[in-house]
Amino acid sequence: MKKVALHWQIAIAIVLAVVIGSITGAEAGIGSLTFYAVYAFLGTLFLNALKMIIVPLVTASIISGIANIRDGEGLGKLGGKTVLFYMMSSLLAILVGLMMVNLLQPGTGSDLAAGLTGDSSVEEVLTKVEGKSTADVVDVFIRMVPPNIVAAAAEGQMLGLIFFSLLFGYFLSQSVSKQTDTVREFFTGLMDIMTLITLWVMKFAPLGVFGLVAKTVADTGFASFKPVLVFFFTVVIALAIHAFITMPLLLKFLGRINPAKHYQAMSPAMLTAFSTASSSATLPITMECMEEAGISQRVRGFVLPLGATVNMDGTALYECVAAIFIAQAFGIELNFVQQFTIVMVALLTSIGVAGIPAASLVAISIILGVIGLPLEGIGLLMITDRVLDMMRTAVNVFSDSCATVIIARSEGEQTKLV
């Protein structure tokens, strides 16, 4: 019997999870054991396995990738292309979101803002985001240089870990001593081992994805989406335009590759990103997909870990739509300057958003504070945030992969996606 491809296994798991999760709900079970607890166990176990390999995988990937670039000019060229593409794709995503939220006006004429006062869940969010301002954008650059790299790795501070790995890899590439050859071989070997571990973890992906999605559906259901349905579909349509029109055009004309083949190659990573709502947790799968697509370790080892931290197209788009939606819901008219400010702050804050679920709520609070919108508006986003978080994470990961392929092609690499 022909083995079912991994992306089909994951897709089937998601469909089953939606059906079974909606039927069982959060309370059903056998005796004292609820189905919800089983879903949580499967999902948490898979997510922990992915998180377990992130630090060694990212470190080995960046260091081994850069160590093989013997000249500083080559590294500077690769880094320049990566940063330029990430800034461009994020800006395009924000502009798509800006266009759709002004076209559909999801918050205009609604009474969604009424009744937020006294909501305990809203107050809990406000406690977490209170006091956020533009100073938090500056804090992104401060986190790039951690005082303790071991603590940064233990706490999952990916920006600092990536910066250290970039420095380590660069100076390793500049050294010509025999001792550093051993170090270079060590990280290359570590990368090979981490790849094998990733392949093993991915065998359990369908079970883990089933648990994560079923838990979400059983917990939230679908009725809670009705009050903000227009906002929900505004974001979904904007994400779809970016993922299925903007990025394929870039793939076709900049990368000179077949977008359909790229979608097929990236489907396991995108489905995993959707279920985990975490770019960081999906990174091992994304790197595996790009390796199978024929992208060199030199390019994927540099572009993807950086993208998982600083390239958040879907998140930037969502932040822009959410901020303007909140303004509309509160009856606040935003002029061109204020909307332009939202675009620029969304671009900056998306760089520092952690690749974990719901991290964008903090970034949105910064945007609201900059343009003087009430932080209570965040309560409007909580109804659909989890599902939209899953969708925008898939777009984030897809954009990372597009950058990797386009940059690889610009470096003269021949991929399997042409």
C-alpha positions as CSV (number, residue, x, y, z in Angstrom):
1,M,0.0,0.0,0.0
2,K,1.3,3.4,-0.9
3,K,2.3,5.5,2.1
4,V,0.2,8.7,2.6
5,A,2.3,11.8,2.3
6,L,2.9,13.7,5.6
7,H,0.9,16.8,4.5
8,W,-2.1,14.7,3.8
9,Q,-1.8,13.0,7.1
10,I,-1.7,16.3,8.9
11,A,-4.6,17.7,6.8
12,I,-6.7,14.6,7.7
13,A,-5.8,15.0,11.3
14,I,-7.0,18.6,11.3
15,V,-10.4,17.7,9.7
16,L,-10.9,14.9,12.2
17,A,-9.9,17.2,15.0
18,V,-12.5,19.9,14.0
19,V,-15.3,17.3,13.7
20,I,-14.4,15.3,16.9
21,G,-13.5,18.4,19.0
22,S,-16.9,20.1,18.2
23,I,-18.8,16.9,19.0
24,T,-17.1,16.1,22.3
25,G,-16.7,19.6,23.6
26,A,-14.7,20.3,26.7
27,E,-16.7,18.3,29.2
28,A,-17.3,14.9,27.6
29,G,-15.2,11.9,28.6
30,I,-15.0,8.4,30.2
31,G,-15.3,8.5,33.9
32,S,-13.0,11.1,35.3
33,L,-10.9,11.3,32.1
34,T,-12.2,13.9,29.7
35,F,-11.5,13.9,26.0
36,Y,-10.3,17.5,26.4
37,A,-7.5,16.2,28.7
38,V,-6.4,13.7,26.1
39,Y,-6.3,16.4,23.4
40,A,-4.3,18.6,25.7
41,F,-1.8,15.8,26.4
42,L,-1.2,14.9,22.7
43,G,-0.9,18.6,21.7
44,T,1.4,19.6,24.6
45,L,3.6,16.6,24.1
46,F,4.1,17.3,20.4
47,L,4.6,21.1,21.0
48,N,7.2,20.3,23.8
49,A,9.1,18.0,21.4
50,L,9.3,20.7,18.8
51,K,10.4,23.3,21.4
52,M,13.0,20.9,22.7
53,I,15.0,20.9,19.4
54,I,14.6,24.6,18.6
55,V,17.7,26.0,20.4
56,P,20.3,23.3,19.2
57,L,18.7,23.3,15.7
58,V,18.8,27.1,15.3
59,T,22.3,27.4,16.8
60,A,23.8,24.6,14.7
61,S,22.0,25.8,11.6
62,I,23.2,29.4,11.7
63,I,26.7,28.6,12.8
64,S,27.3,25.8,10.3
65,G,25.7,27.8,7.5
66,I,27.7,30.9,8.1
67,A,31.0,29.1,8.9
68,N,31.0,27.8,5.3
69,I,30.9,31.4,3.9
70,R,34.6,32.1,3.9
71,D,34.4,35.7,2.9
72,G,32.7,38.5,4.8
73,E,31.5,40.0,1.5
74,G,29.4,36.9,0.8
75,L,27.9,37.0,4.2
76,G,27.1,40.7,3.9
77,K,25.4,40.1,0.5
78,L,23.3,37.3,1.9
79,G,22.3,39.2,5.0
80,G,21.5,42.3,2.9
81,K,19.2,40.4,0.6
82,T,17.5,38.7,3.5
83,V,16.7,41.9,5.5
84,L,15.6,43.7,2.3
85,F,13.2,40.9,1.3
86,Y,11.7,40.6,4.8
87,M,11.1,44.4,5.1
88,M,9.5,44.4,1.6
89,S,7.2,41.4,2.2
90,S,6.1,42.7,5.6
91,L,5.3,46.1,4.1
92,L,3.3,44.6,1.3
93,A,1.4,42.5,3.8
94,I,0.6,45.6,5.9
95,L,-0.6,47.5,2.8
96,V,-2.9,44.7,1.9
97,G,-4.4,44.7,5.4
98,L,-4.8,48.5,5.3
99,M,-6.6,48.3,2.0
100,M,-9.0,45.6,3.2
101,V,-9.9,47.1,6.6
102,N,-10.6,50.5,4.9
103,L,-12.7,48.8,2.2
104,L,-14.8,46.5,4.4
105,Q,-15.0,48.8,7.5
106,P,-15.6,45.9,9.9
107,G,-15.9,48.1,13.0
108,T,-18.0,50.9,11.6
109,G,-21.6,51.2,13.0
110,S,-21.1,48.4,15.5
111,D,-21.7,48.4,19.2
112,L,-18.9,46.0,19.9
113,A,-17.1,48.4,22.2
114,A,-20.1,48.5,24.6
115,G,-19.9,46.3,27.6
116,L,-16.1,45.8,27.7
117,T,-15.8,47.5,31.1
118,G,-15.8,45.0,33.9
119,D,-15.0,42.0,31.7
120,S,-12.5,40.0,33.8
121,S,-10.8,38.4,30.7
122,V,-10.2,41.9,29.3
123,E,-8.9,43.2,32.5
124,E,-6.4,40.3,32.7
125,V,-5.1,41.2,29.2
126,L,-4.9,44.9,30.1
127,T,-2.8,44.0,33.2
128,K,-0.3,42.2,30.9
129,V,0.0,44.9,28.3
130,E,-0.4,48.0,30.5
131,G,2.4,50.5,30.1
132,K,3.6,49.3,26.7
133,S,4.8,52.1,24.4
134,T,7.3,52.9,21.7
135,A,10.1,52.2,24.2
136,D,9.2,48.5,23.7
137,V,10.4,48.9,20.1
138,V,13.8,50.0,21.3
139,D,13.8,47.1,23.7
140,V,13.8,44.8,20.7
141,F,17.3,46.0,19.8
142,I,18.4,45.7,23.5
143,R,17.3,42.0,23.5
144,M,19.6,41.4,20.5
145,V,22.6,41.5,22.8
146,P,21.8,39.2,25.8
147,P,24.0,39.6,28.9
148,N,23.9,35.8,29.3
149,I,23.6,33.6,26.2
150,V,22.9,30.5,28.2
151,A,20.0,32.2,30.0
152,A,18.8,33.6,26.7
153,A,18.7,30.0,25.3
154,A,17.0,28.7,28.4
155,E,14.3,31.4,28.3
156,G,13.8,31.1,24.5
157,Q,15.0,34.6,23.7
158,M,15.6,33.8,20.0
159,L,16.7,37.2,19.0
160,G,19.7,37.2,21.3
161,L,20.5,33.6,20.4
162,I,20.4,34.3,16.7
163,F,22.6,37.4,17.1
164,F,25.2,35.4,19.1
165,S,25.1,32.6,16.6
166,L,25.6,35.0,13.7
167,L,28.7,36.5,15.5
168,F,30.0,33.0,16.3
169,G,29.5,31.7,12.8
170,Y,31.1,34.8,11.2
171,F,34.3,34.7,13.2
172,L,34.4,30.9,12.9
173,S,34.4,31.5,9.1
174,Q,37.2,34.0,9.4
175,S,39.5,31.7,11.4
176,V,42.0,29.5,9.5
177,S,43.5,27.5,12.4
178,K,43.2,23.7,12.7
179,Q,41.5,23.9,16.0
180,T,38.6,25.9,14.6
181,D,38.2,23.3,11.8
182,T,37.3,20.9,14.5
183,V,34.7,23.4,15.8
184,R,33.3,23.8,12.3
185,E,33.0,20.0,11.9
186,F,31.3,19.8,15.3
187,F,28.5,22.2,14.3
188,T,28.1,20.5,10.9
189,G,27.7,17.2,12.7
190,L,25.3,18.6,15.2
191,M,23.2,20.0,12.4
192,D,23.0,16.5,10.8
193,I,22.0,14.9,14.1
194,M,19.3,17.6,14.7
195,T,17.9,16.9,11.2
196,L,17.5,13.2,12.1
197,I,15.8,14.1,15.4
198,T,13.5,16.5,13.5
199,L,12.5,13.7,11.1
200,W,11.7,11.4,14.0
201,V,9.6,14.0,15.8
202,M,7.7,14.7,12.6
203,K,6.5,11.1,12.5
204,F,4.2,12.0,15.4
205,A,3.0,15.3,13.8
206,P,-0.5,14.1,12.8
207,L,-1.2,13.0,16.4
208,G,0.1,16.2,17.8
209,V,-1.7,18.4,15.3
210,F,-4.9,16.5,16.0
211,G,-4.6,17.2,19.8
212,L,-3.9,20.9,19.3
213,V,-6.7,21.6,16.9
214,A,-9.3,19.4,18.8
215,K,-8.4,21.1,22.1
216,T,-9.0,24.5,20.5
217,V,-12.3,23.6,18.9
218,A,-13.6,21.8,22.1
219,D,-12.6,24.8,24.2
220,T,-13.9,27.7,22.0
221,G,-16.5,26.2,19.7
222,F,-17.8,28.4,16.9
223,A,-20.6,30.5,18.4
224,S,-18.1,33.0,19.9
225,F,-17.1,34.1,16.4
226,K,-20.5,35.6,15.5
227,P,-20.1,39.1,17.1
228,V,-16.9,39.9,15.1
229,L,-17.5,37.9,12.0
230,V,-16.9,40.8,9.6
231,F,-13.5,41.5,11.3
232,F,-12.7,37.8,11.2
233,F,-13.3,37.6,7.4
234,T,-11.5,40.9,6.8
235,V,-8.3,39.4,8.3
236,V,-8.8,36.1,6.5
237,I,-9.3,37.7,3.1
238,A,-6.3,40.0,3.6
239,L,-4.1,37.0,4.6
240,A,-5.4,35.0,1.6
241,I,-4.6,37.8,-0.8
242,H,-1.0,38.0,0.6
243,A,-0.5,34.3,0.7
244,F,-2.1,33.4,-2.6
245,I,-1.6,36.5,-4.8
246,T,1.3,38.7,-3.5
247,M,3.8,35.9,-2.5
248,P,3.2,33.7,-5.6
249,L,3.8,36.7,-7.8
250,L,7.1,37.3,-6.0
251,L,8.0,33.6,-6.3
252,K,7.2,33.7,-10.0
253,F,8.9,36.9,-11.1
254,L,11.8,37.2,-8.5
255,G,12.5,33.5,-7.8
256,R,11.5,32.2,-11.3
257,I,10.0,29.1,-9.7
258,N,6.6,27.3,-9.9
259,P,4.4,28.6,-7.0
260,A,2.3,25.4,-7.1
261,K,5.4,23.2,-6.4
262,H,6.4,25.6,-3.6
263,Y,2.9,25.2,-1.9
264,Q,3.2,21.5,-2.2
265,A,6.7,21.5,-0.7
266,M,5.7,23.7,2.2
267,S,2.3,22.2,3.1
268,P,3.6,20.1,6.1
269,A,5.2,23.2,7.6
270,M,2.2,25.4,6.9
271,L,-0.3,22.9,8.4
272,T,2.0,22.5,11.5
273,A,2.2,26.3,11.8
274,F,-1.6,26.5,11.6
275,S,-2.0,24.0,14.4
276,T,0.7,25.2,16.7
277,A,0.3,29.0,16.1
278,S,4.1,29.2,16.6
279,S,6.7,30.2,14.0
280,S,9.5,29.1,16.4
281,A,8.0,25.6,17.0
282,T,7.4,25.1,13.3
283,L,11.0,26.0,12.4
284,P,12.4,22.5,12.4
285,I,9.7,21.4,10.0
286,T,10.2,24.4,7.8
287,M,13.9,23.7,7.5
288,E,13.2,20.1,6.6
289,C,10.8,21.1,3.9
290,M,13.4,23.5,2.4
291,E,16.1,20.9,2.5
292,E,13.8,18.5,0.6
293,A,13.1,21.3,-1.9
294,G,16.9,21.5,-2.7
295,I,17.8,24.6,-0.8
296,S,21.4,24.6,0.5
297,Q,22.3,24.6,4.2
298,R,24.2,27.8,3.6
299,V,21.0,29.7,2.6
300,R,18.3,27.9,4.6
301,G,20.5,27.9,7.8
302,F,20.8,31.6,7.7
303,V,17.4,32.9,6.3
304,L,14.9,30.6,8.1
305,P,16.0,31.1,11.7
306,L,16.3,34.8,11.1
307,G,12.8,34.8,9.5
308,A,11.2,32.9,12.4
309,T,12.2,35.8,14.6
310,V,12.0,39.0,12.5
311,N,9.8,38.2,9.6
312,M,6.1,38.2,10.5
313,D,4.0,39.2,7.5
314,G,0.8,37.7,8.8
315,T,1.3,39.3,12.2
316,A,2.1,42.7,10.8
317,L,-1.0,42.5,8.6
318,Y,-3.1,41.5,11.5
319,E,-1.8,44.3,13.8
320,C,-2.7,46.9,11.2
321,V,-6.2,45.6,10.6
322,A,-6.8,45.1,14.4
323,A,-5.7,48.6,15.3
324,I,-7.9,50.3,12.7
325,F,-10.8,47.9,13.5
326,I,-10.6,49.0,17.2
327,A,-10.6,52.6,16.1
328,Q,-13.7,52.0,14.0
329,A,-15.5,50.1,16.8
330,F,-14.9,53.0,19.2
331,G,-16.1,55.5,16.5
332,I,-12.6,57.1,16.2
333,E,-11.8,58.5,12.7
334,L,-8.2,58.0,11.7
335,N,-6.6,60.4,9.3
336,F,-3.9,59.5,6.7
337,V,-1.0,60.5,9.1
338,Q,-2.4,58.2,11.9
339,Q,-2.9,55.3,9.5
340,F,0.6,55.8,8.1
341,T,1.9,55.7,11.8
342,I,0.1,52.4,12.3
343,V,1.8,51.0,9.2
344,M,5.3,52.0,10.4
345,V,4.8,50.9,14.0
346,A,3.3,47.6,12.8
347,L,6.3,47.1,10.6
348,L,8.7,47.7,13.5
349,T,6.8,45.8,16.2
350,S,6.3,42.7,14.0
351,I,10.1,42.3,14.0
352,G,10.2,41.9,17.8
353,V,7.1,39.7,18.2
354,A,8.0,36.4,19.8
355,G,7.1,33.3,17.6
356,I,4.6,32.0,20.1
357,P,0.8,32.0,20.3
358,A,-0.9,35.4,21.2
359,A,2.4,37.3,21.3
360,S,0.9,39.9,18.9
361,L,-1.5,41.2,21.5
362,V,1.4,42.9,23.2
363,A,2.5,44.4,19.9
364,I,-1.0,45.6,19.2
365,S,-1.1,47.4,22.6
366,I,2.0,49.3,21.5
367,I,0.3,50.5,18.4
368,L,-2.8,51.5,20.3
369,G,-0.7,53.5,22.7
370,V,1.2,55.3,20.0
371,I,-1.9,56.6,18.2
372,G,-3.9,57.1,21.4
373,L,-6.5,54.4,21.1
374,P,-8.1,52.8,24.2
375,L,-6.3,49.6,25.3
376,E,-9.7,48.1,26.2
377,G,-10.2,47.5,22.5
378,I,-7.9,44.5,22.8
379,G,-10.9,42.7,24.4
380,L,-12.6,42.8,21.0
381,L,-9.8,40.7,19.5
382,M,-9.8,37.9,22.1
383,I,-12.9,36.3,20.7
384,T,-11.2,35.2,17.5
385,D,-7.6,35.6,18.3
386,R,-6.6,32.0,18.6
387,V,-8.0,31.0,15.2
388,L,-6.6,34.1,13.5
389,D,-3.3,33.5,15.3
390,M,-3.2,30.0,13.7
391,M,-3.8,31.5,10.2
392,R,-1.4,34.4,10.4
393,T,1.3,32.1,11.7
394,A,0.9,29.9,8.6
395,V,1.4,33.0,6.5
396,N,4.5,34.0,8.5
397,V,6.1,30.6,7.9
398,F,5.1,30.6,4.2
399,S,6.7,34.1,3.8
400,D,9.9,32.8,5.4
401,S,10.0,29.9,2.9
402,C,9.4,32.3,0.0
403,A,12.3,34.4,1.1
404,T,14.5,31.4,1.4
405,V,13.7,30.1,-2.1
406,I,14.0,33.5,-3.8
407,I,17.3,34.3,-2.1
408,A,18.6,30.8,-3.0
409,R,17.7,31.4,-6.6
410,S,19.4,34.9,-6.5
411,E,22.5,33.1,-5.3
412,G,22.5,30.9,-8.4
413,E,21.1,27.7,-6.7
414,Q,19.0,25.2,-8.7
415,T,16.1,24.0,-6.6
416,K,13.5,21.2,-7.2
417,L,10.7,23.8,-7.5
418,V,11.4,25.2,-10.9
